């Protein structure tokens, strides 16, 4: 799957089922993590060139983007402006 224009495709990291203190989280509390890896980037436009690269680890706006199933995995398609931080 290839992102177009100013879009990026992200694969979210799974939220651990156990906290660092050993507390087991029920499924009702688990939500999609805002931390993700970029797996595809569009080419951008003349006015808005693409600033992200495949493989970067980023944080994005929570509950943003369109969920898509690609090769049996959940990935999220969103605008590059939804990324708010990177490593």
C-alpha positions as CSV (number, residue, x, y, z in Angstrom):
1,X,0.0,0.0,0.0
2,X,1.4,3.4,-0.9
3,X,0.3,6.8,0.6
4,X,-0.5,9.6,-1.8
5,X,0.3,13.4,-1.7
6,X,0.5,14.6,1.9
7,X,-0.8,11.4,3.5
8,X,1.2,8.9,5.7
9,X,0.4,5.3,6.6
10,X,1.2,4.5,10.2
11,X,1.3,1.2,12.2
12,X,0.5,1.8,15.8
13,X,2.4,0.2,18.6
14,X,0.4,-2.2,20.8
15,X,-0.4,-0.9,24.3
16,X,1.0,-3.4,26.9
17,X,-1.5,-5.4,28.8
18,X,0.5,-5.0,32.0
19,X,1.8,-1.8,33.5
20,X,5.3,-1.4,34.8
21,X,4.0,-1.9,38.3
22,X,2.4,-5.2,37.4
23,X,-1.2,-4.1,37.1
24,X,-3.1,-6.1,34.4
25,X,-5.2,-3.8,32.2
26,X,-8.6,-5.1,31.0
27,X,-9.4,-4.9,27.3
28,X,-12.0,-2.2,28.0
29,X,-9.2,0.2,29.0
30,X,-6.8,-0.6,26.2
31,X,-6.9,1.9,23.4
32,X,-4.8,2.6,20.3
33,X,-1.4,4.0,21.1
34,X,-0.5,7.4,19.7
35,X,3.0,6.1,19.1
36,X,3.5,4.6,15.7
37,X,6.0,3.7,12.9
38,X,5.6,5.3,9.5
39,X,5.3,2.5,6.9
40,X,4.6,4.7,3.8
41,X,4.7,8.3,2.9
42,X,3.3,10.3,0.0
43,X,5.4,12.5,-2.3
44,X,3.9,15.8,-1.0
45,X,3.1,18.7,-3.2
46,X,5.0,21.8,-4.3
47,X,3.3,23.9,-1.6
48,X,3.6,21.2,1.1
49,X,6.6,18.9,0.6
50,X,6.7,15.7,2.6
51,X,8.8,16.1,5.7
52,X,8.5,12.5,7.1
53,X,10.4,9.4,6.1
54,X,9.5,5.7,6.1
55,X,10.6,4.0,9.3
56,X,10.5,7.0,11.6
57,X,8.8,6.6,15.0
58,X,6.3,9.3,15.7
59,X,3.4,10.4,17.9
60,X,0.2,11.4,16.2
61,X,-3.1,13.0,17.3
62,X,-5.2,10.4,19.2
63,X,-8.2,8.9,17.4
64,X,-7.2,10.5,14.1
65,X,-7.0,8.8,10.7
66,X,-8.7,6.1,8.8
67,X,-8.3,2.5,9.9
68,X,-7.4,0.2,7.0
69,X,-6.6,-3.5,6.9
70,X,-3.4,-4.2,4.9
71,X,-2.1,-7.7,4.7
72,X,-4.0,-8.7,7.8
73,X,-2.6,-5.8,9.9
74,X,-4.4,-2.6,11.1
75,X,-2.8,0.5,9.7
76,X,-3.9,4.1,9.8
77,X,-4.0,6.5,6.9
78,X,-3.8,10.2,7.9
79,X,-2.5,13.6,6.9
80,X,1.1,14.4,7.7
81,X,0.0,17.3,9.8
82,X,-1.6,14.9,12.3
83,X,2.0,13.9,13.4
84,X,2.9,16.0,16.5
85,X,6.3,14.6,17.6
86,X,9.0,12.3,16.5
87,X,12.1,10.5,17.8
